[in-house]
Amino acid sequence: MNPDDPRARRTRARLKQAVLALVAEREAGAITMAAVARRAEVNRATVYLHYPDVDALVAAAMEDAVAELARAAALCPLDAPPDRAPEPLVGLFEHVAANAALYARMLGPHGSARFTAGMRARLTAELAAGFAEGRRPDGCAAVPAETHAAYLAGALVGVIAHWVARDRPEPPAEIASAFWALFRGGSVPVA
């Protein structure tokens, strides 16, 4: 099958929409390929033709969102003051807040390990690329760029997972400021 065929692209788009709708309703681990096929109104064999399992389909469906997160993280000016989060970081948390139920399911205890690992890897790659261009905070030159990027990506994924799992999470600007203060080594404002 040619992945660039317009019919294949339309089918993959329908499958992605179907799985995201299902993830919004129930835990990712409870979703079957048959349920995705029914929701997308395609044959179950068609689903397997495009994706080997639900985890791969969910990861593909969330790819655009993860790319947006990674771009926002990479755009943060690392020399911004520790008491004010950069706009791209605030935007990142606003994006997560707008899709909180989906992120809570995907990063939760019954979510997708493949999605979580992919999100962390994408964030690491984007941050490492920025660090390779010399965009690193002062005092971090002794730490390899890839290690520094992996550390930040893991911290960001952890904070996002914790934040969306709470009943009444802080507003996006507040959690972005808290994360930024921790990242920059400042103190976190107490509310």
Phi, psi and omega in degrees: 000135178277116183294343180270355178300131181304324179294320179294320178296318179295319180296315179298321178297317178296319179295319179296315178299318181295314183291324177294322176296320179292320179296328178292337182265328185207169181298144181301324181294342181266001182267132178252161177296327178296320179295320178297316180300315179299314183295322181277352181059049175228168176289146180301324178298328178295321179299313180293334177295328183261328184220137182287333181199175183297320180302316180296321179294316179297316179300318178294320180294328181269000185304316180297318179296317179294321178298320178296317177300313183297317178298317180297317179297319182290336181278350183297125176287116187287352179261010178295151181296148184291344183269002180217117181292138176296150181304318179299327179289320176297317177299322177301311181290331175294319176299314180297318180299321180294337180238033188301317182298319180294314178295323179298317179292316184291326182261358182283181184297336178248022182279209185248113177297324179295318178297312181300314179295320179295320179296314179296318180295318180294317177299317179300314181297315181294316180294318179298322178297318177295320179293324179296335178274007178090007180271075178230148179292155178302146176086002183249007184297333182285342181268130178303140184304317181297320178294316178299315180297318179296320177299312181293319180297316178298318178296317181295315178298319179297317179294317179299313181300316179295317183296312183285343180279344183280152180294315182231079182290157176299157174299155182307318181296323180291315181291326176296318179296318179296314179298316182297317179298318178295317180299316184277357177083016178269183177269150181271128178297135179266128181275000000 
